[in-house]
Amino acid sequence: QVYLVESGGGLVQAGESLELSCAASTTIAAFDAMGWYRQAPGKQRELVATLSKSGTTNVVDSMKGRFTISRGNAKNTVNLQMNSLKPEDTAVYYCNAISTGFMPYWGRGTQVTVSS
């Protein structure tokens, strides 16, 4: 059974950085793509960044230049480096993994709170 576990969230001040990590129960090479999403209170879940099996990365325009998605040092991890955090980045951040023919896998999320 596939599971994803996020870590690294916390409370920071505006302008500071955080690195989130997503650990999968298997090597991330087993997935066609992995991604980070976030959901702020009262808002819909939105895409933050994706990492394809080939290594192609994509970050949503509004977060480009501040957020970076990458493979972790371990074969089963994907990281999200977040710099210059803003209060509007406050949300629960979720890890996502996609494999063709299967429903997407989701972690339980990690809370990021940015104070002004």
RODO-2510 file (C-alpha; in nm, 4 decimals, decimal comma):
residues 116
     n   res          X          Y          Z
     1     q     0,0000     0,0000     0,0000
     2     v     0,1295     0,3420    -0,0920
     3     y     0,1397     0,6140     0,1652
     4     l     0,2891     0,9621     0,1735
     5     v     0,4002     1,1479     0,4850
     6     e     0,4723     1,5189     0,4885
     7     s     0,6972     1,6909     0,7396
     8     g     0,8712     2,0214     0,7965
     9     g     0,5785     2,2527     0,8501
    10     g     0,5670     2,5040     1,1293
    11     l     0,5251     2,8629     1,2356
    12     v     0,7600     3,1196     1,0831
    13     q     0,7708     3,4941     1,0369
    14     a     0,7259     3,6638     0,7040
    15     g     1,0434     3,6575     0,4993
    16     e     1,1737     3,3364     0,6515
    17     s     1,2149     2,9968     0,4859
    18     l     1,0918     2,6435     0,5367
    19     e     1,1678     2,3158     0,3653
    20     l     0,8942     2,0593     0,3473
    21     s     0,9649     1,6947     0,2851
    22     c     0,7414     1,4186     0,1543
    23     a     0,8415     1,0614     0,2273
    24     a     0,6776     0,7905     0,0196
    25     s     0,6460     0,4260     0,1149
    26     t     0,8242     0,3382    -0,2074
    27     t     1,0801     0,4940    -0,4362
    28     i     0,9412     0,8008    -0,6096
    29     a     1,0571     0,6522    -0,9400
    30     a     0,7492     0,4302    -0,9142
    31     f     0,5271     0,7338    -0,9772
    32     d     0,4657     0,9221    -1,3010
    33     a     0,4711     1,2502    -1,1134
    34     m     0,4707     1,3971    -0,7681
    35     g     0,3501     1,7304    -0,6513
    36     w     0,2781     1,9687    -0,3707
    37     y    -0,0594     2,1278    -0,3178
    38     r    -0,1865     2,3600    -0,0501
    39     q    -0,5187     2,4541     0,0992
    40     a    -0,5748     2,7712     0,2943
    41     p    -0,8716     2,8078     0,5317
    42     g    -1,1928     2,8598     0,3371
    43     k    -1,0223     2,8093     0,0025
    44     q    -0,9931     2,5281    -0,2462
    45     r    -0,6848     2,3122    -0,2657
    46     e    -0,4428     2,4547    -0,5209
    47     l    -0,1388     2,3262    -0,7044
    48     v     0,2001     2,4537    -0,5885
    49     a     0,4608     2,2551    -0,7805
    50     t     0,5167     1,9300    -0,9677
    51     l     0,8057     1,6971    -1,0382
    52     s     0,7783     1,4529    -1,3264
    53     k     0,9378     1,1112    -1,3470
    54     s     1,1888     1,2509    -1,5937
    55     g     1,2867     1,5202    -1,3488
    56     t     1,1033     1,8099    -1,5063
    57     t     0,9852     2,0573    -1,2462
    58     n     0,7118     2,3145    -1,2576
    59     v     0,6148     2,5775    -1,0048
    60     v     0,2953     2,7779    -1,0251
    61     d     0,3675     3,1267    -1,1586
    62     s     0,2633     3,3068    -0,8427
    63     m     0,5246     3,1144    -0,6444
    64     k     0,8063     3,1009    -0,8975
    65     g     1,1275     3,2426    -0,7684
    66     r     1,0330     3,1626    -0,4090
    67     f     0,9440     2,7934    -0,4118
    68     t     1,1503     2,5048    -0,5473
    69     i     1,0552     2,1394    -0,5776
    70     s     1,3262     1,8753    -0,5889
    71     r     1,4096     1,5134    -0,5217
    72     g     1,5355     1,4540    -0,1730
    73     n     1,8612     1,2789    -0,0920
    74     a     1,6698     0,9597    -0,0214
    75     k     1,5116     0,7834    -0,3185
    76     n     1,1681     0,8053    -0,1615
    77     t     1,1521     1,1768    -0,0840
    78     v     1,0480     1,4966    -0,2543
    79     n     1,1158     1,8350    -0,1035
    80     l     0,9609     2,1782    -0,1317
    81     q     1,1913     2,4650    -0,0459
    82     m     0,9961     2,7774     0,0366
    83     n     1,1750     3,1095     0,0677
    84     s     1,0579     3,4635     0,1404
    85     l     0,7393     3,3306     0,2924
    86     k     0,4366     3,5562     0,3113
    87     p     0,1329     3,5448     0,5382
    88     e    -0,0755     3,4419     0,2358
    89     d     0,1342     3,1260     0,2103
    90     t    -0,0315     3,0055     0,5285
    91     a    -0,2021     2,6764     0,4463
    92     v    -0,1920     2,3030     0,4906
    93     y     0,0547     2,1645     0,2394
    94     y    -0,0138     1,8250     0,0862
    95     c     0,2069     1,5831    -0,1020
    96     n     0,0572     1,4089    -0,4050
    97     a     0,1726     1,1192    -0,6211
    98     i     0,0300     1,0030    -0,9509
    99     s     0,0602     0,6674    -1,1220
   100     t    -0,1160     0,5877    -1,4494
   101     g    -0,4238     0,3772    -1,3911
   102     f    -0,4464     0,4526    -1,0218
   103     m    -0,6232     0,7119    -0,8154
   104     p    -0,3890     0,9873    -0,6942
   105     y    -0,2219     0,9307    -0,3587
   106     w    -0,2311     1,2010    -0,0929
   107     g    -0,0560     1,2613     0,2341
   108     r    -0,2309     1,4000     0,5395
   109     g    -0,0665     1,7371     0,5081
   110     t     0,1575     1,9590     0,7141
   111     q     0,0585     2,3000     0,8478
   112     v     0,2557     2,6063     0,7475
   113     t     0,1763     2,9288     0,9274
   114     v     0,3437     3,2551     0,8352
   115     s     0,3007     3,5455     1,0738
   116     s     0,3308     3,9067     0,9655
***
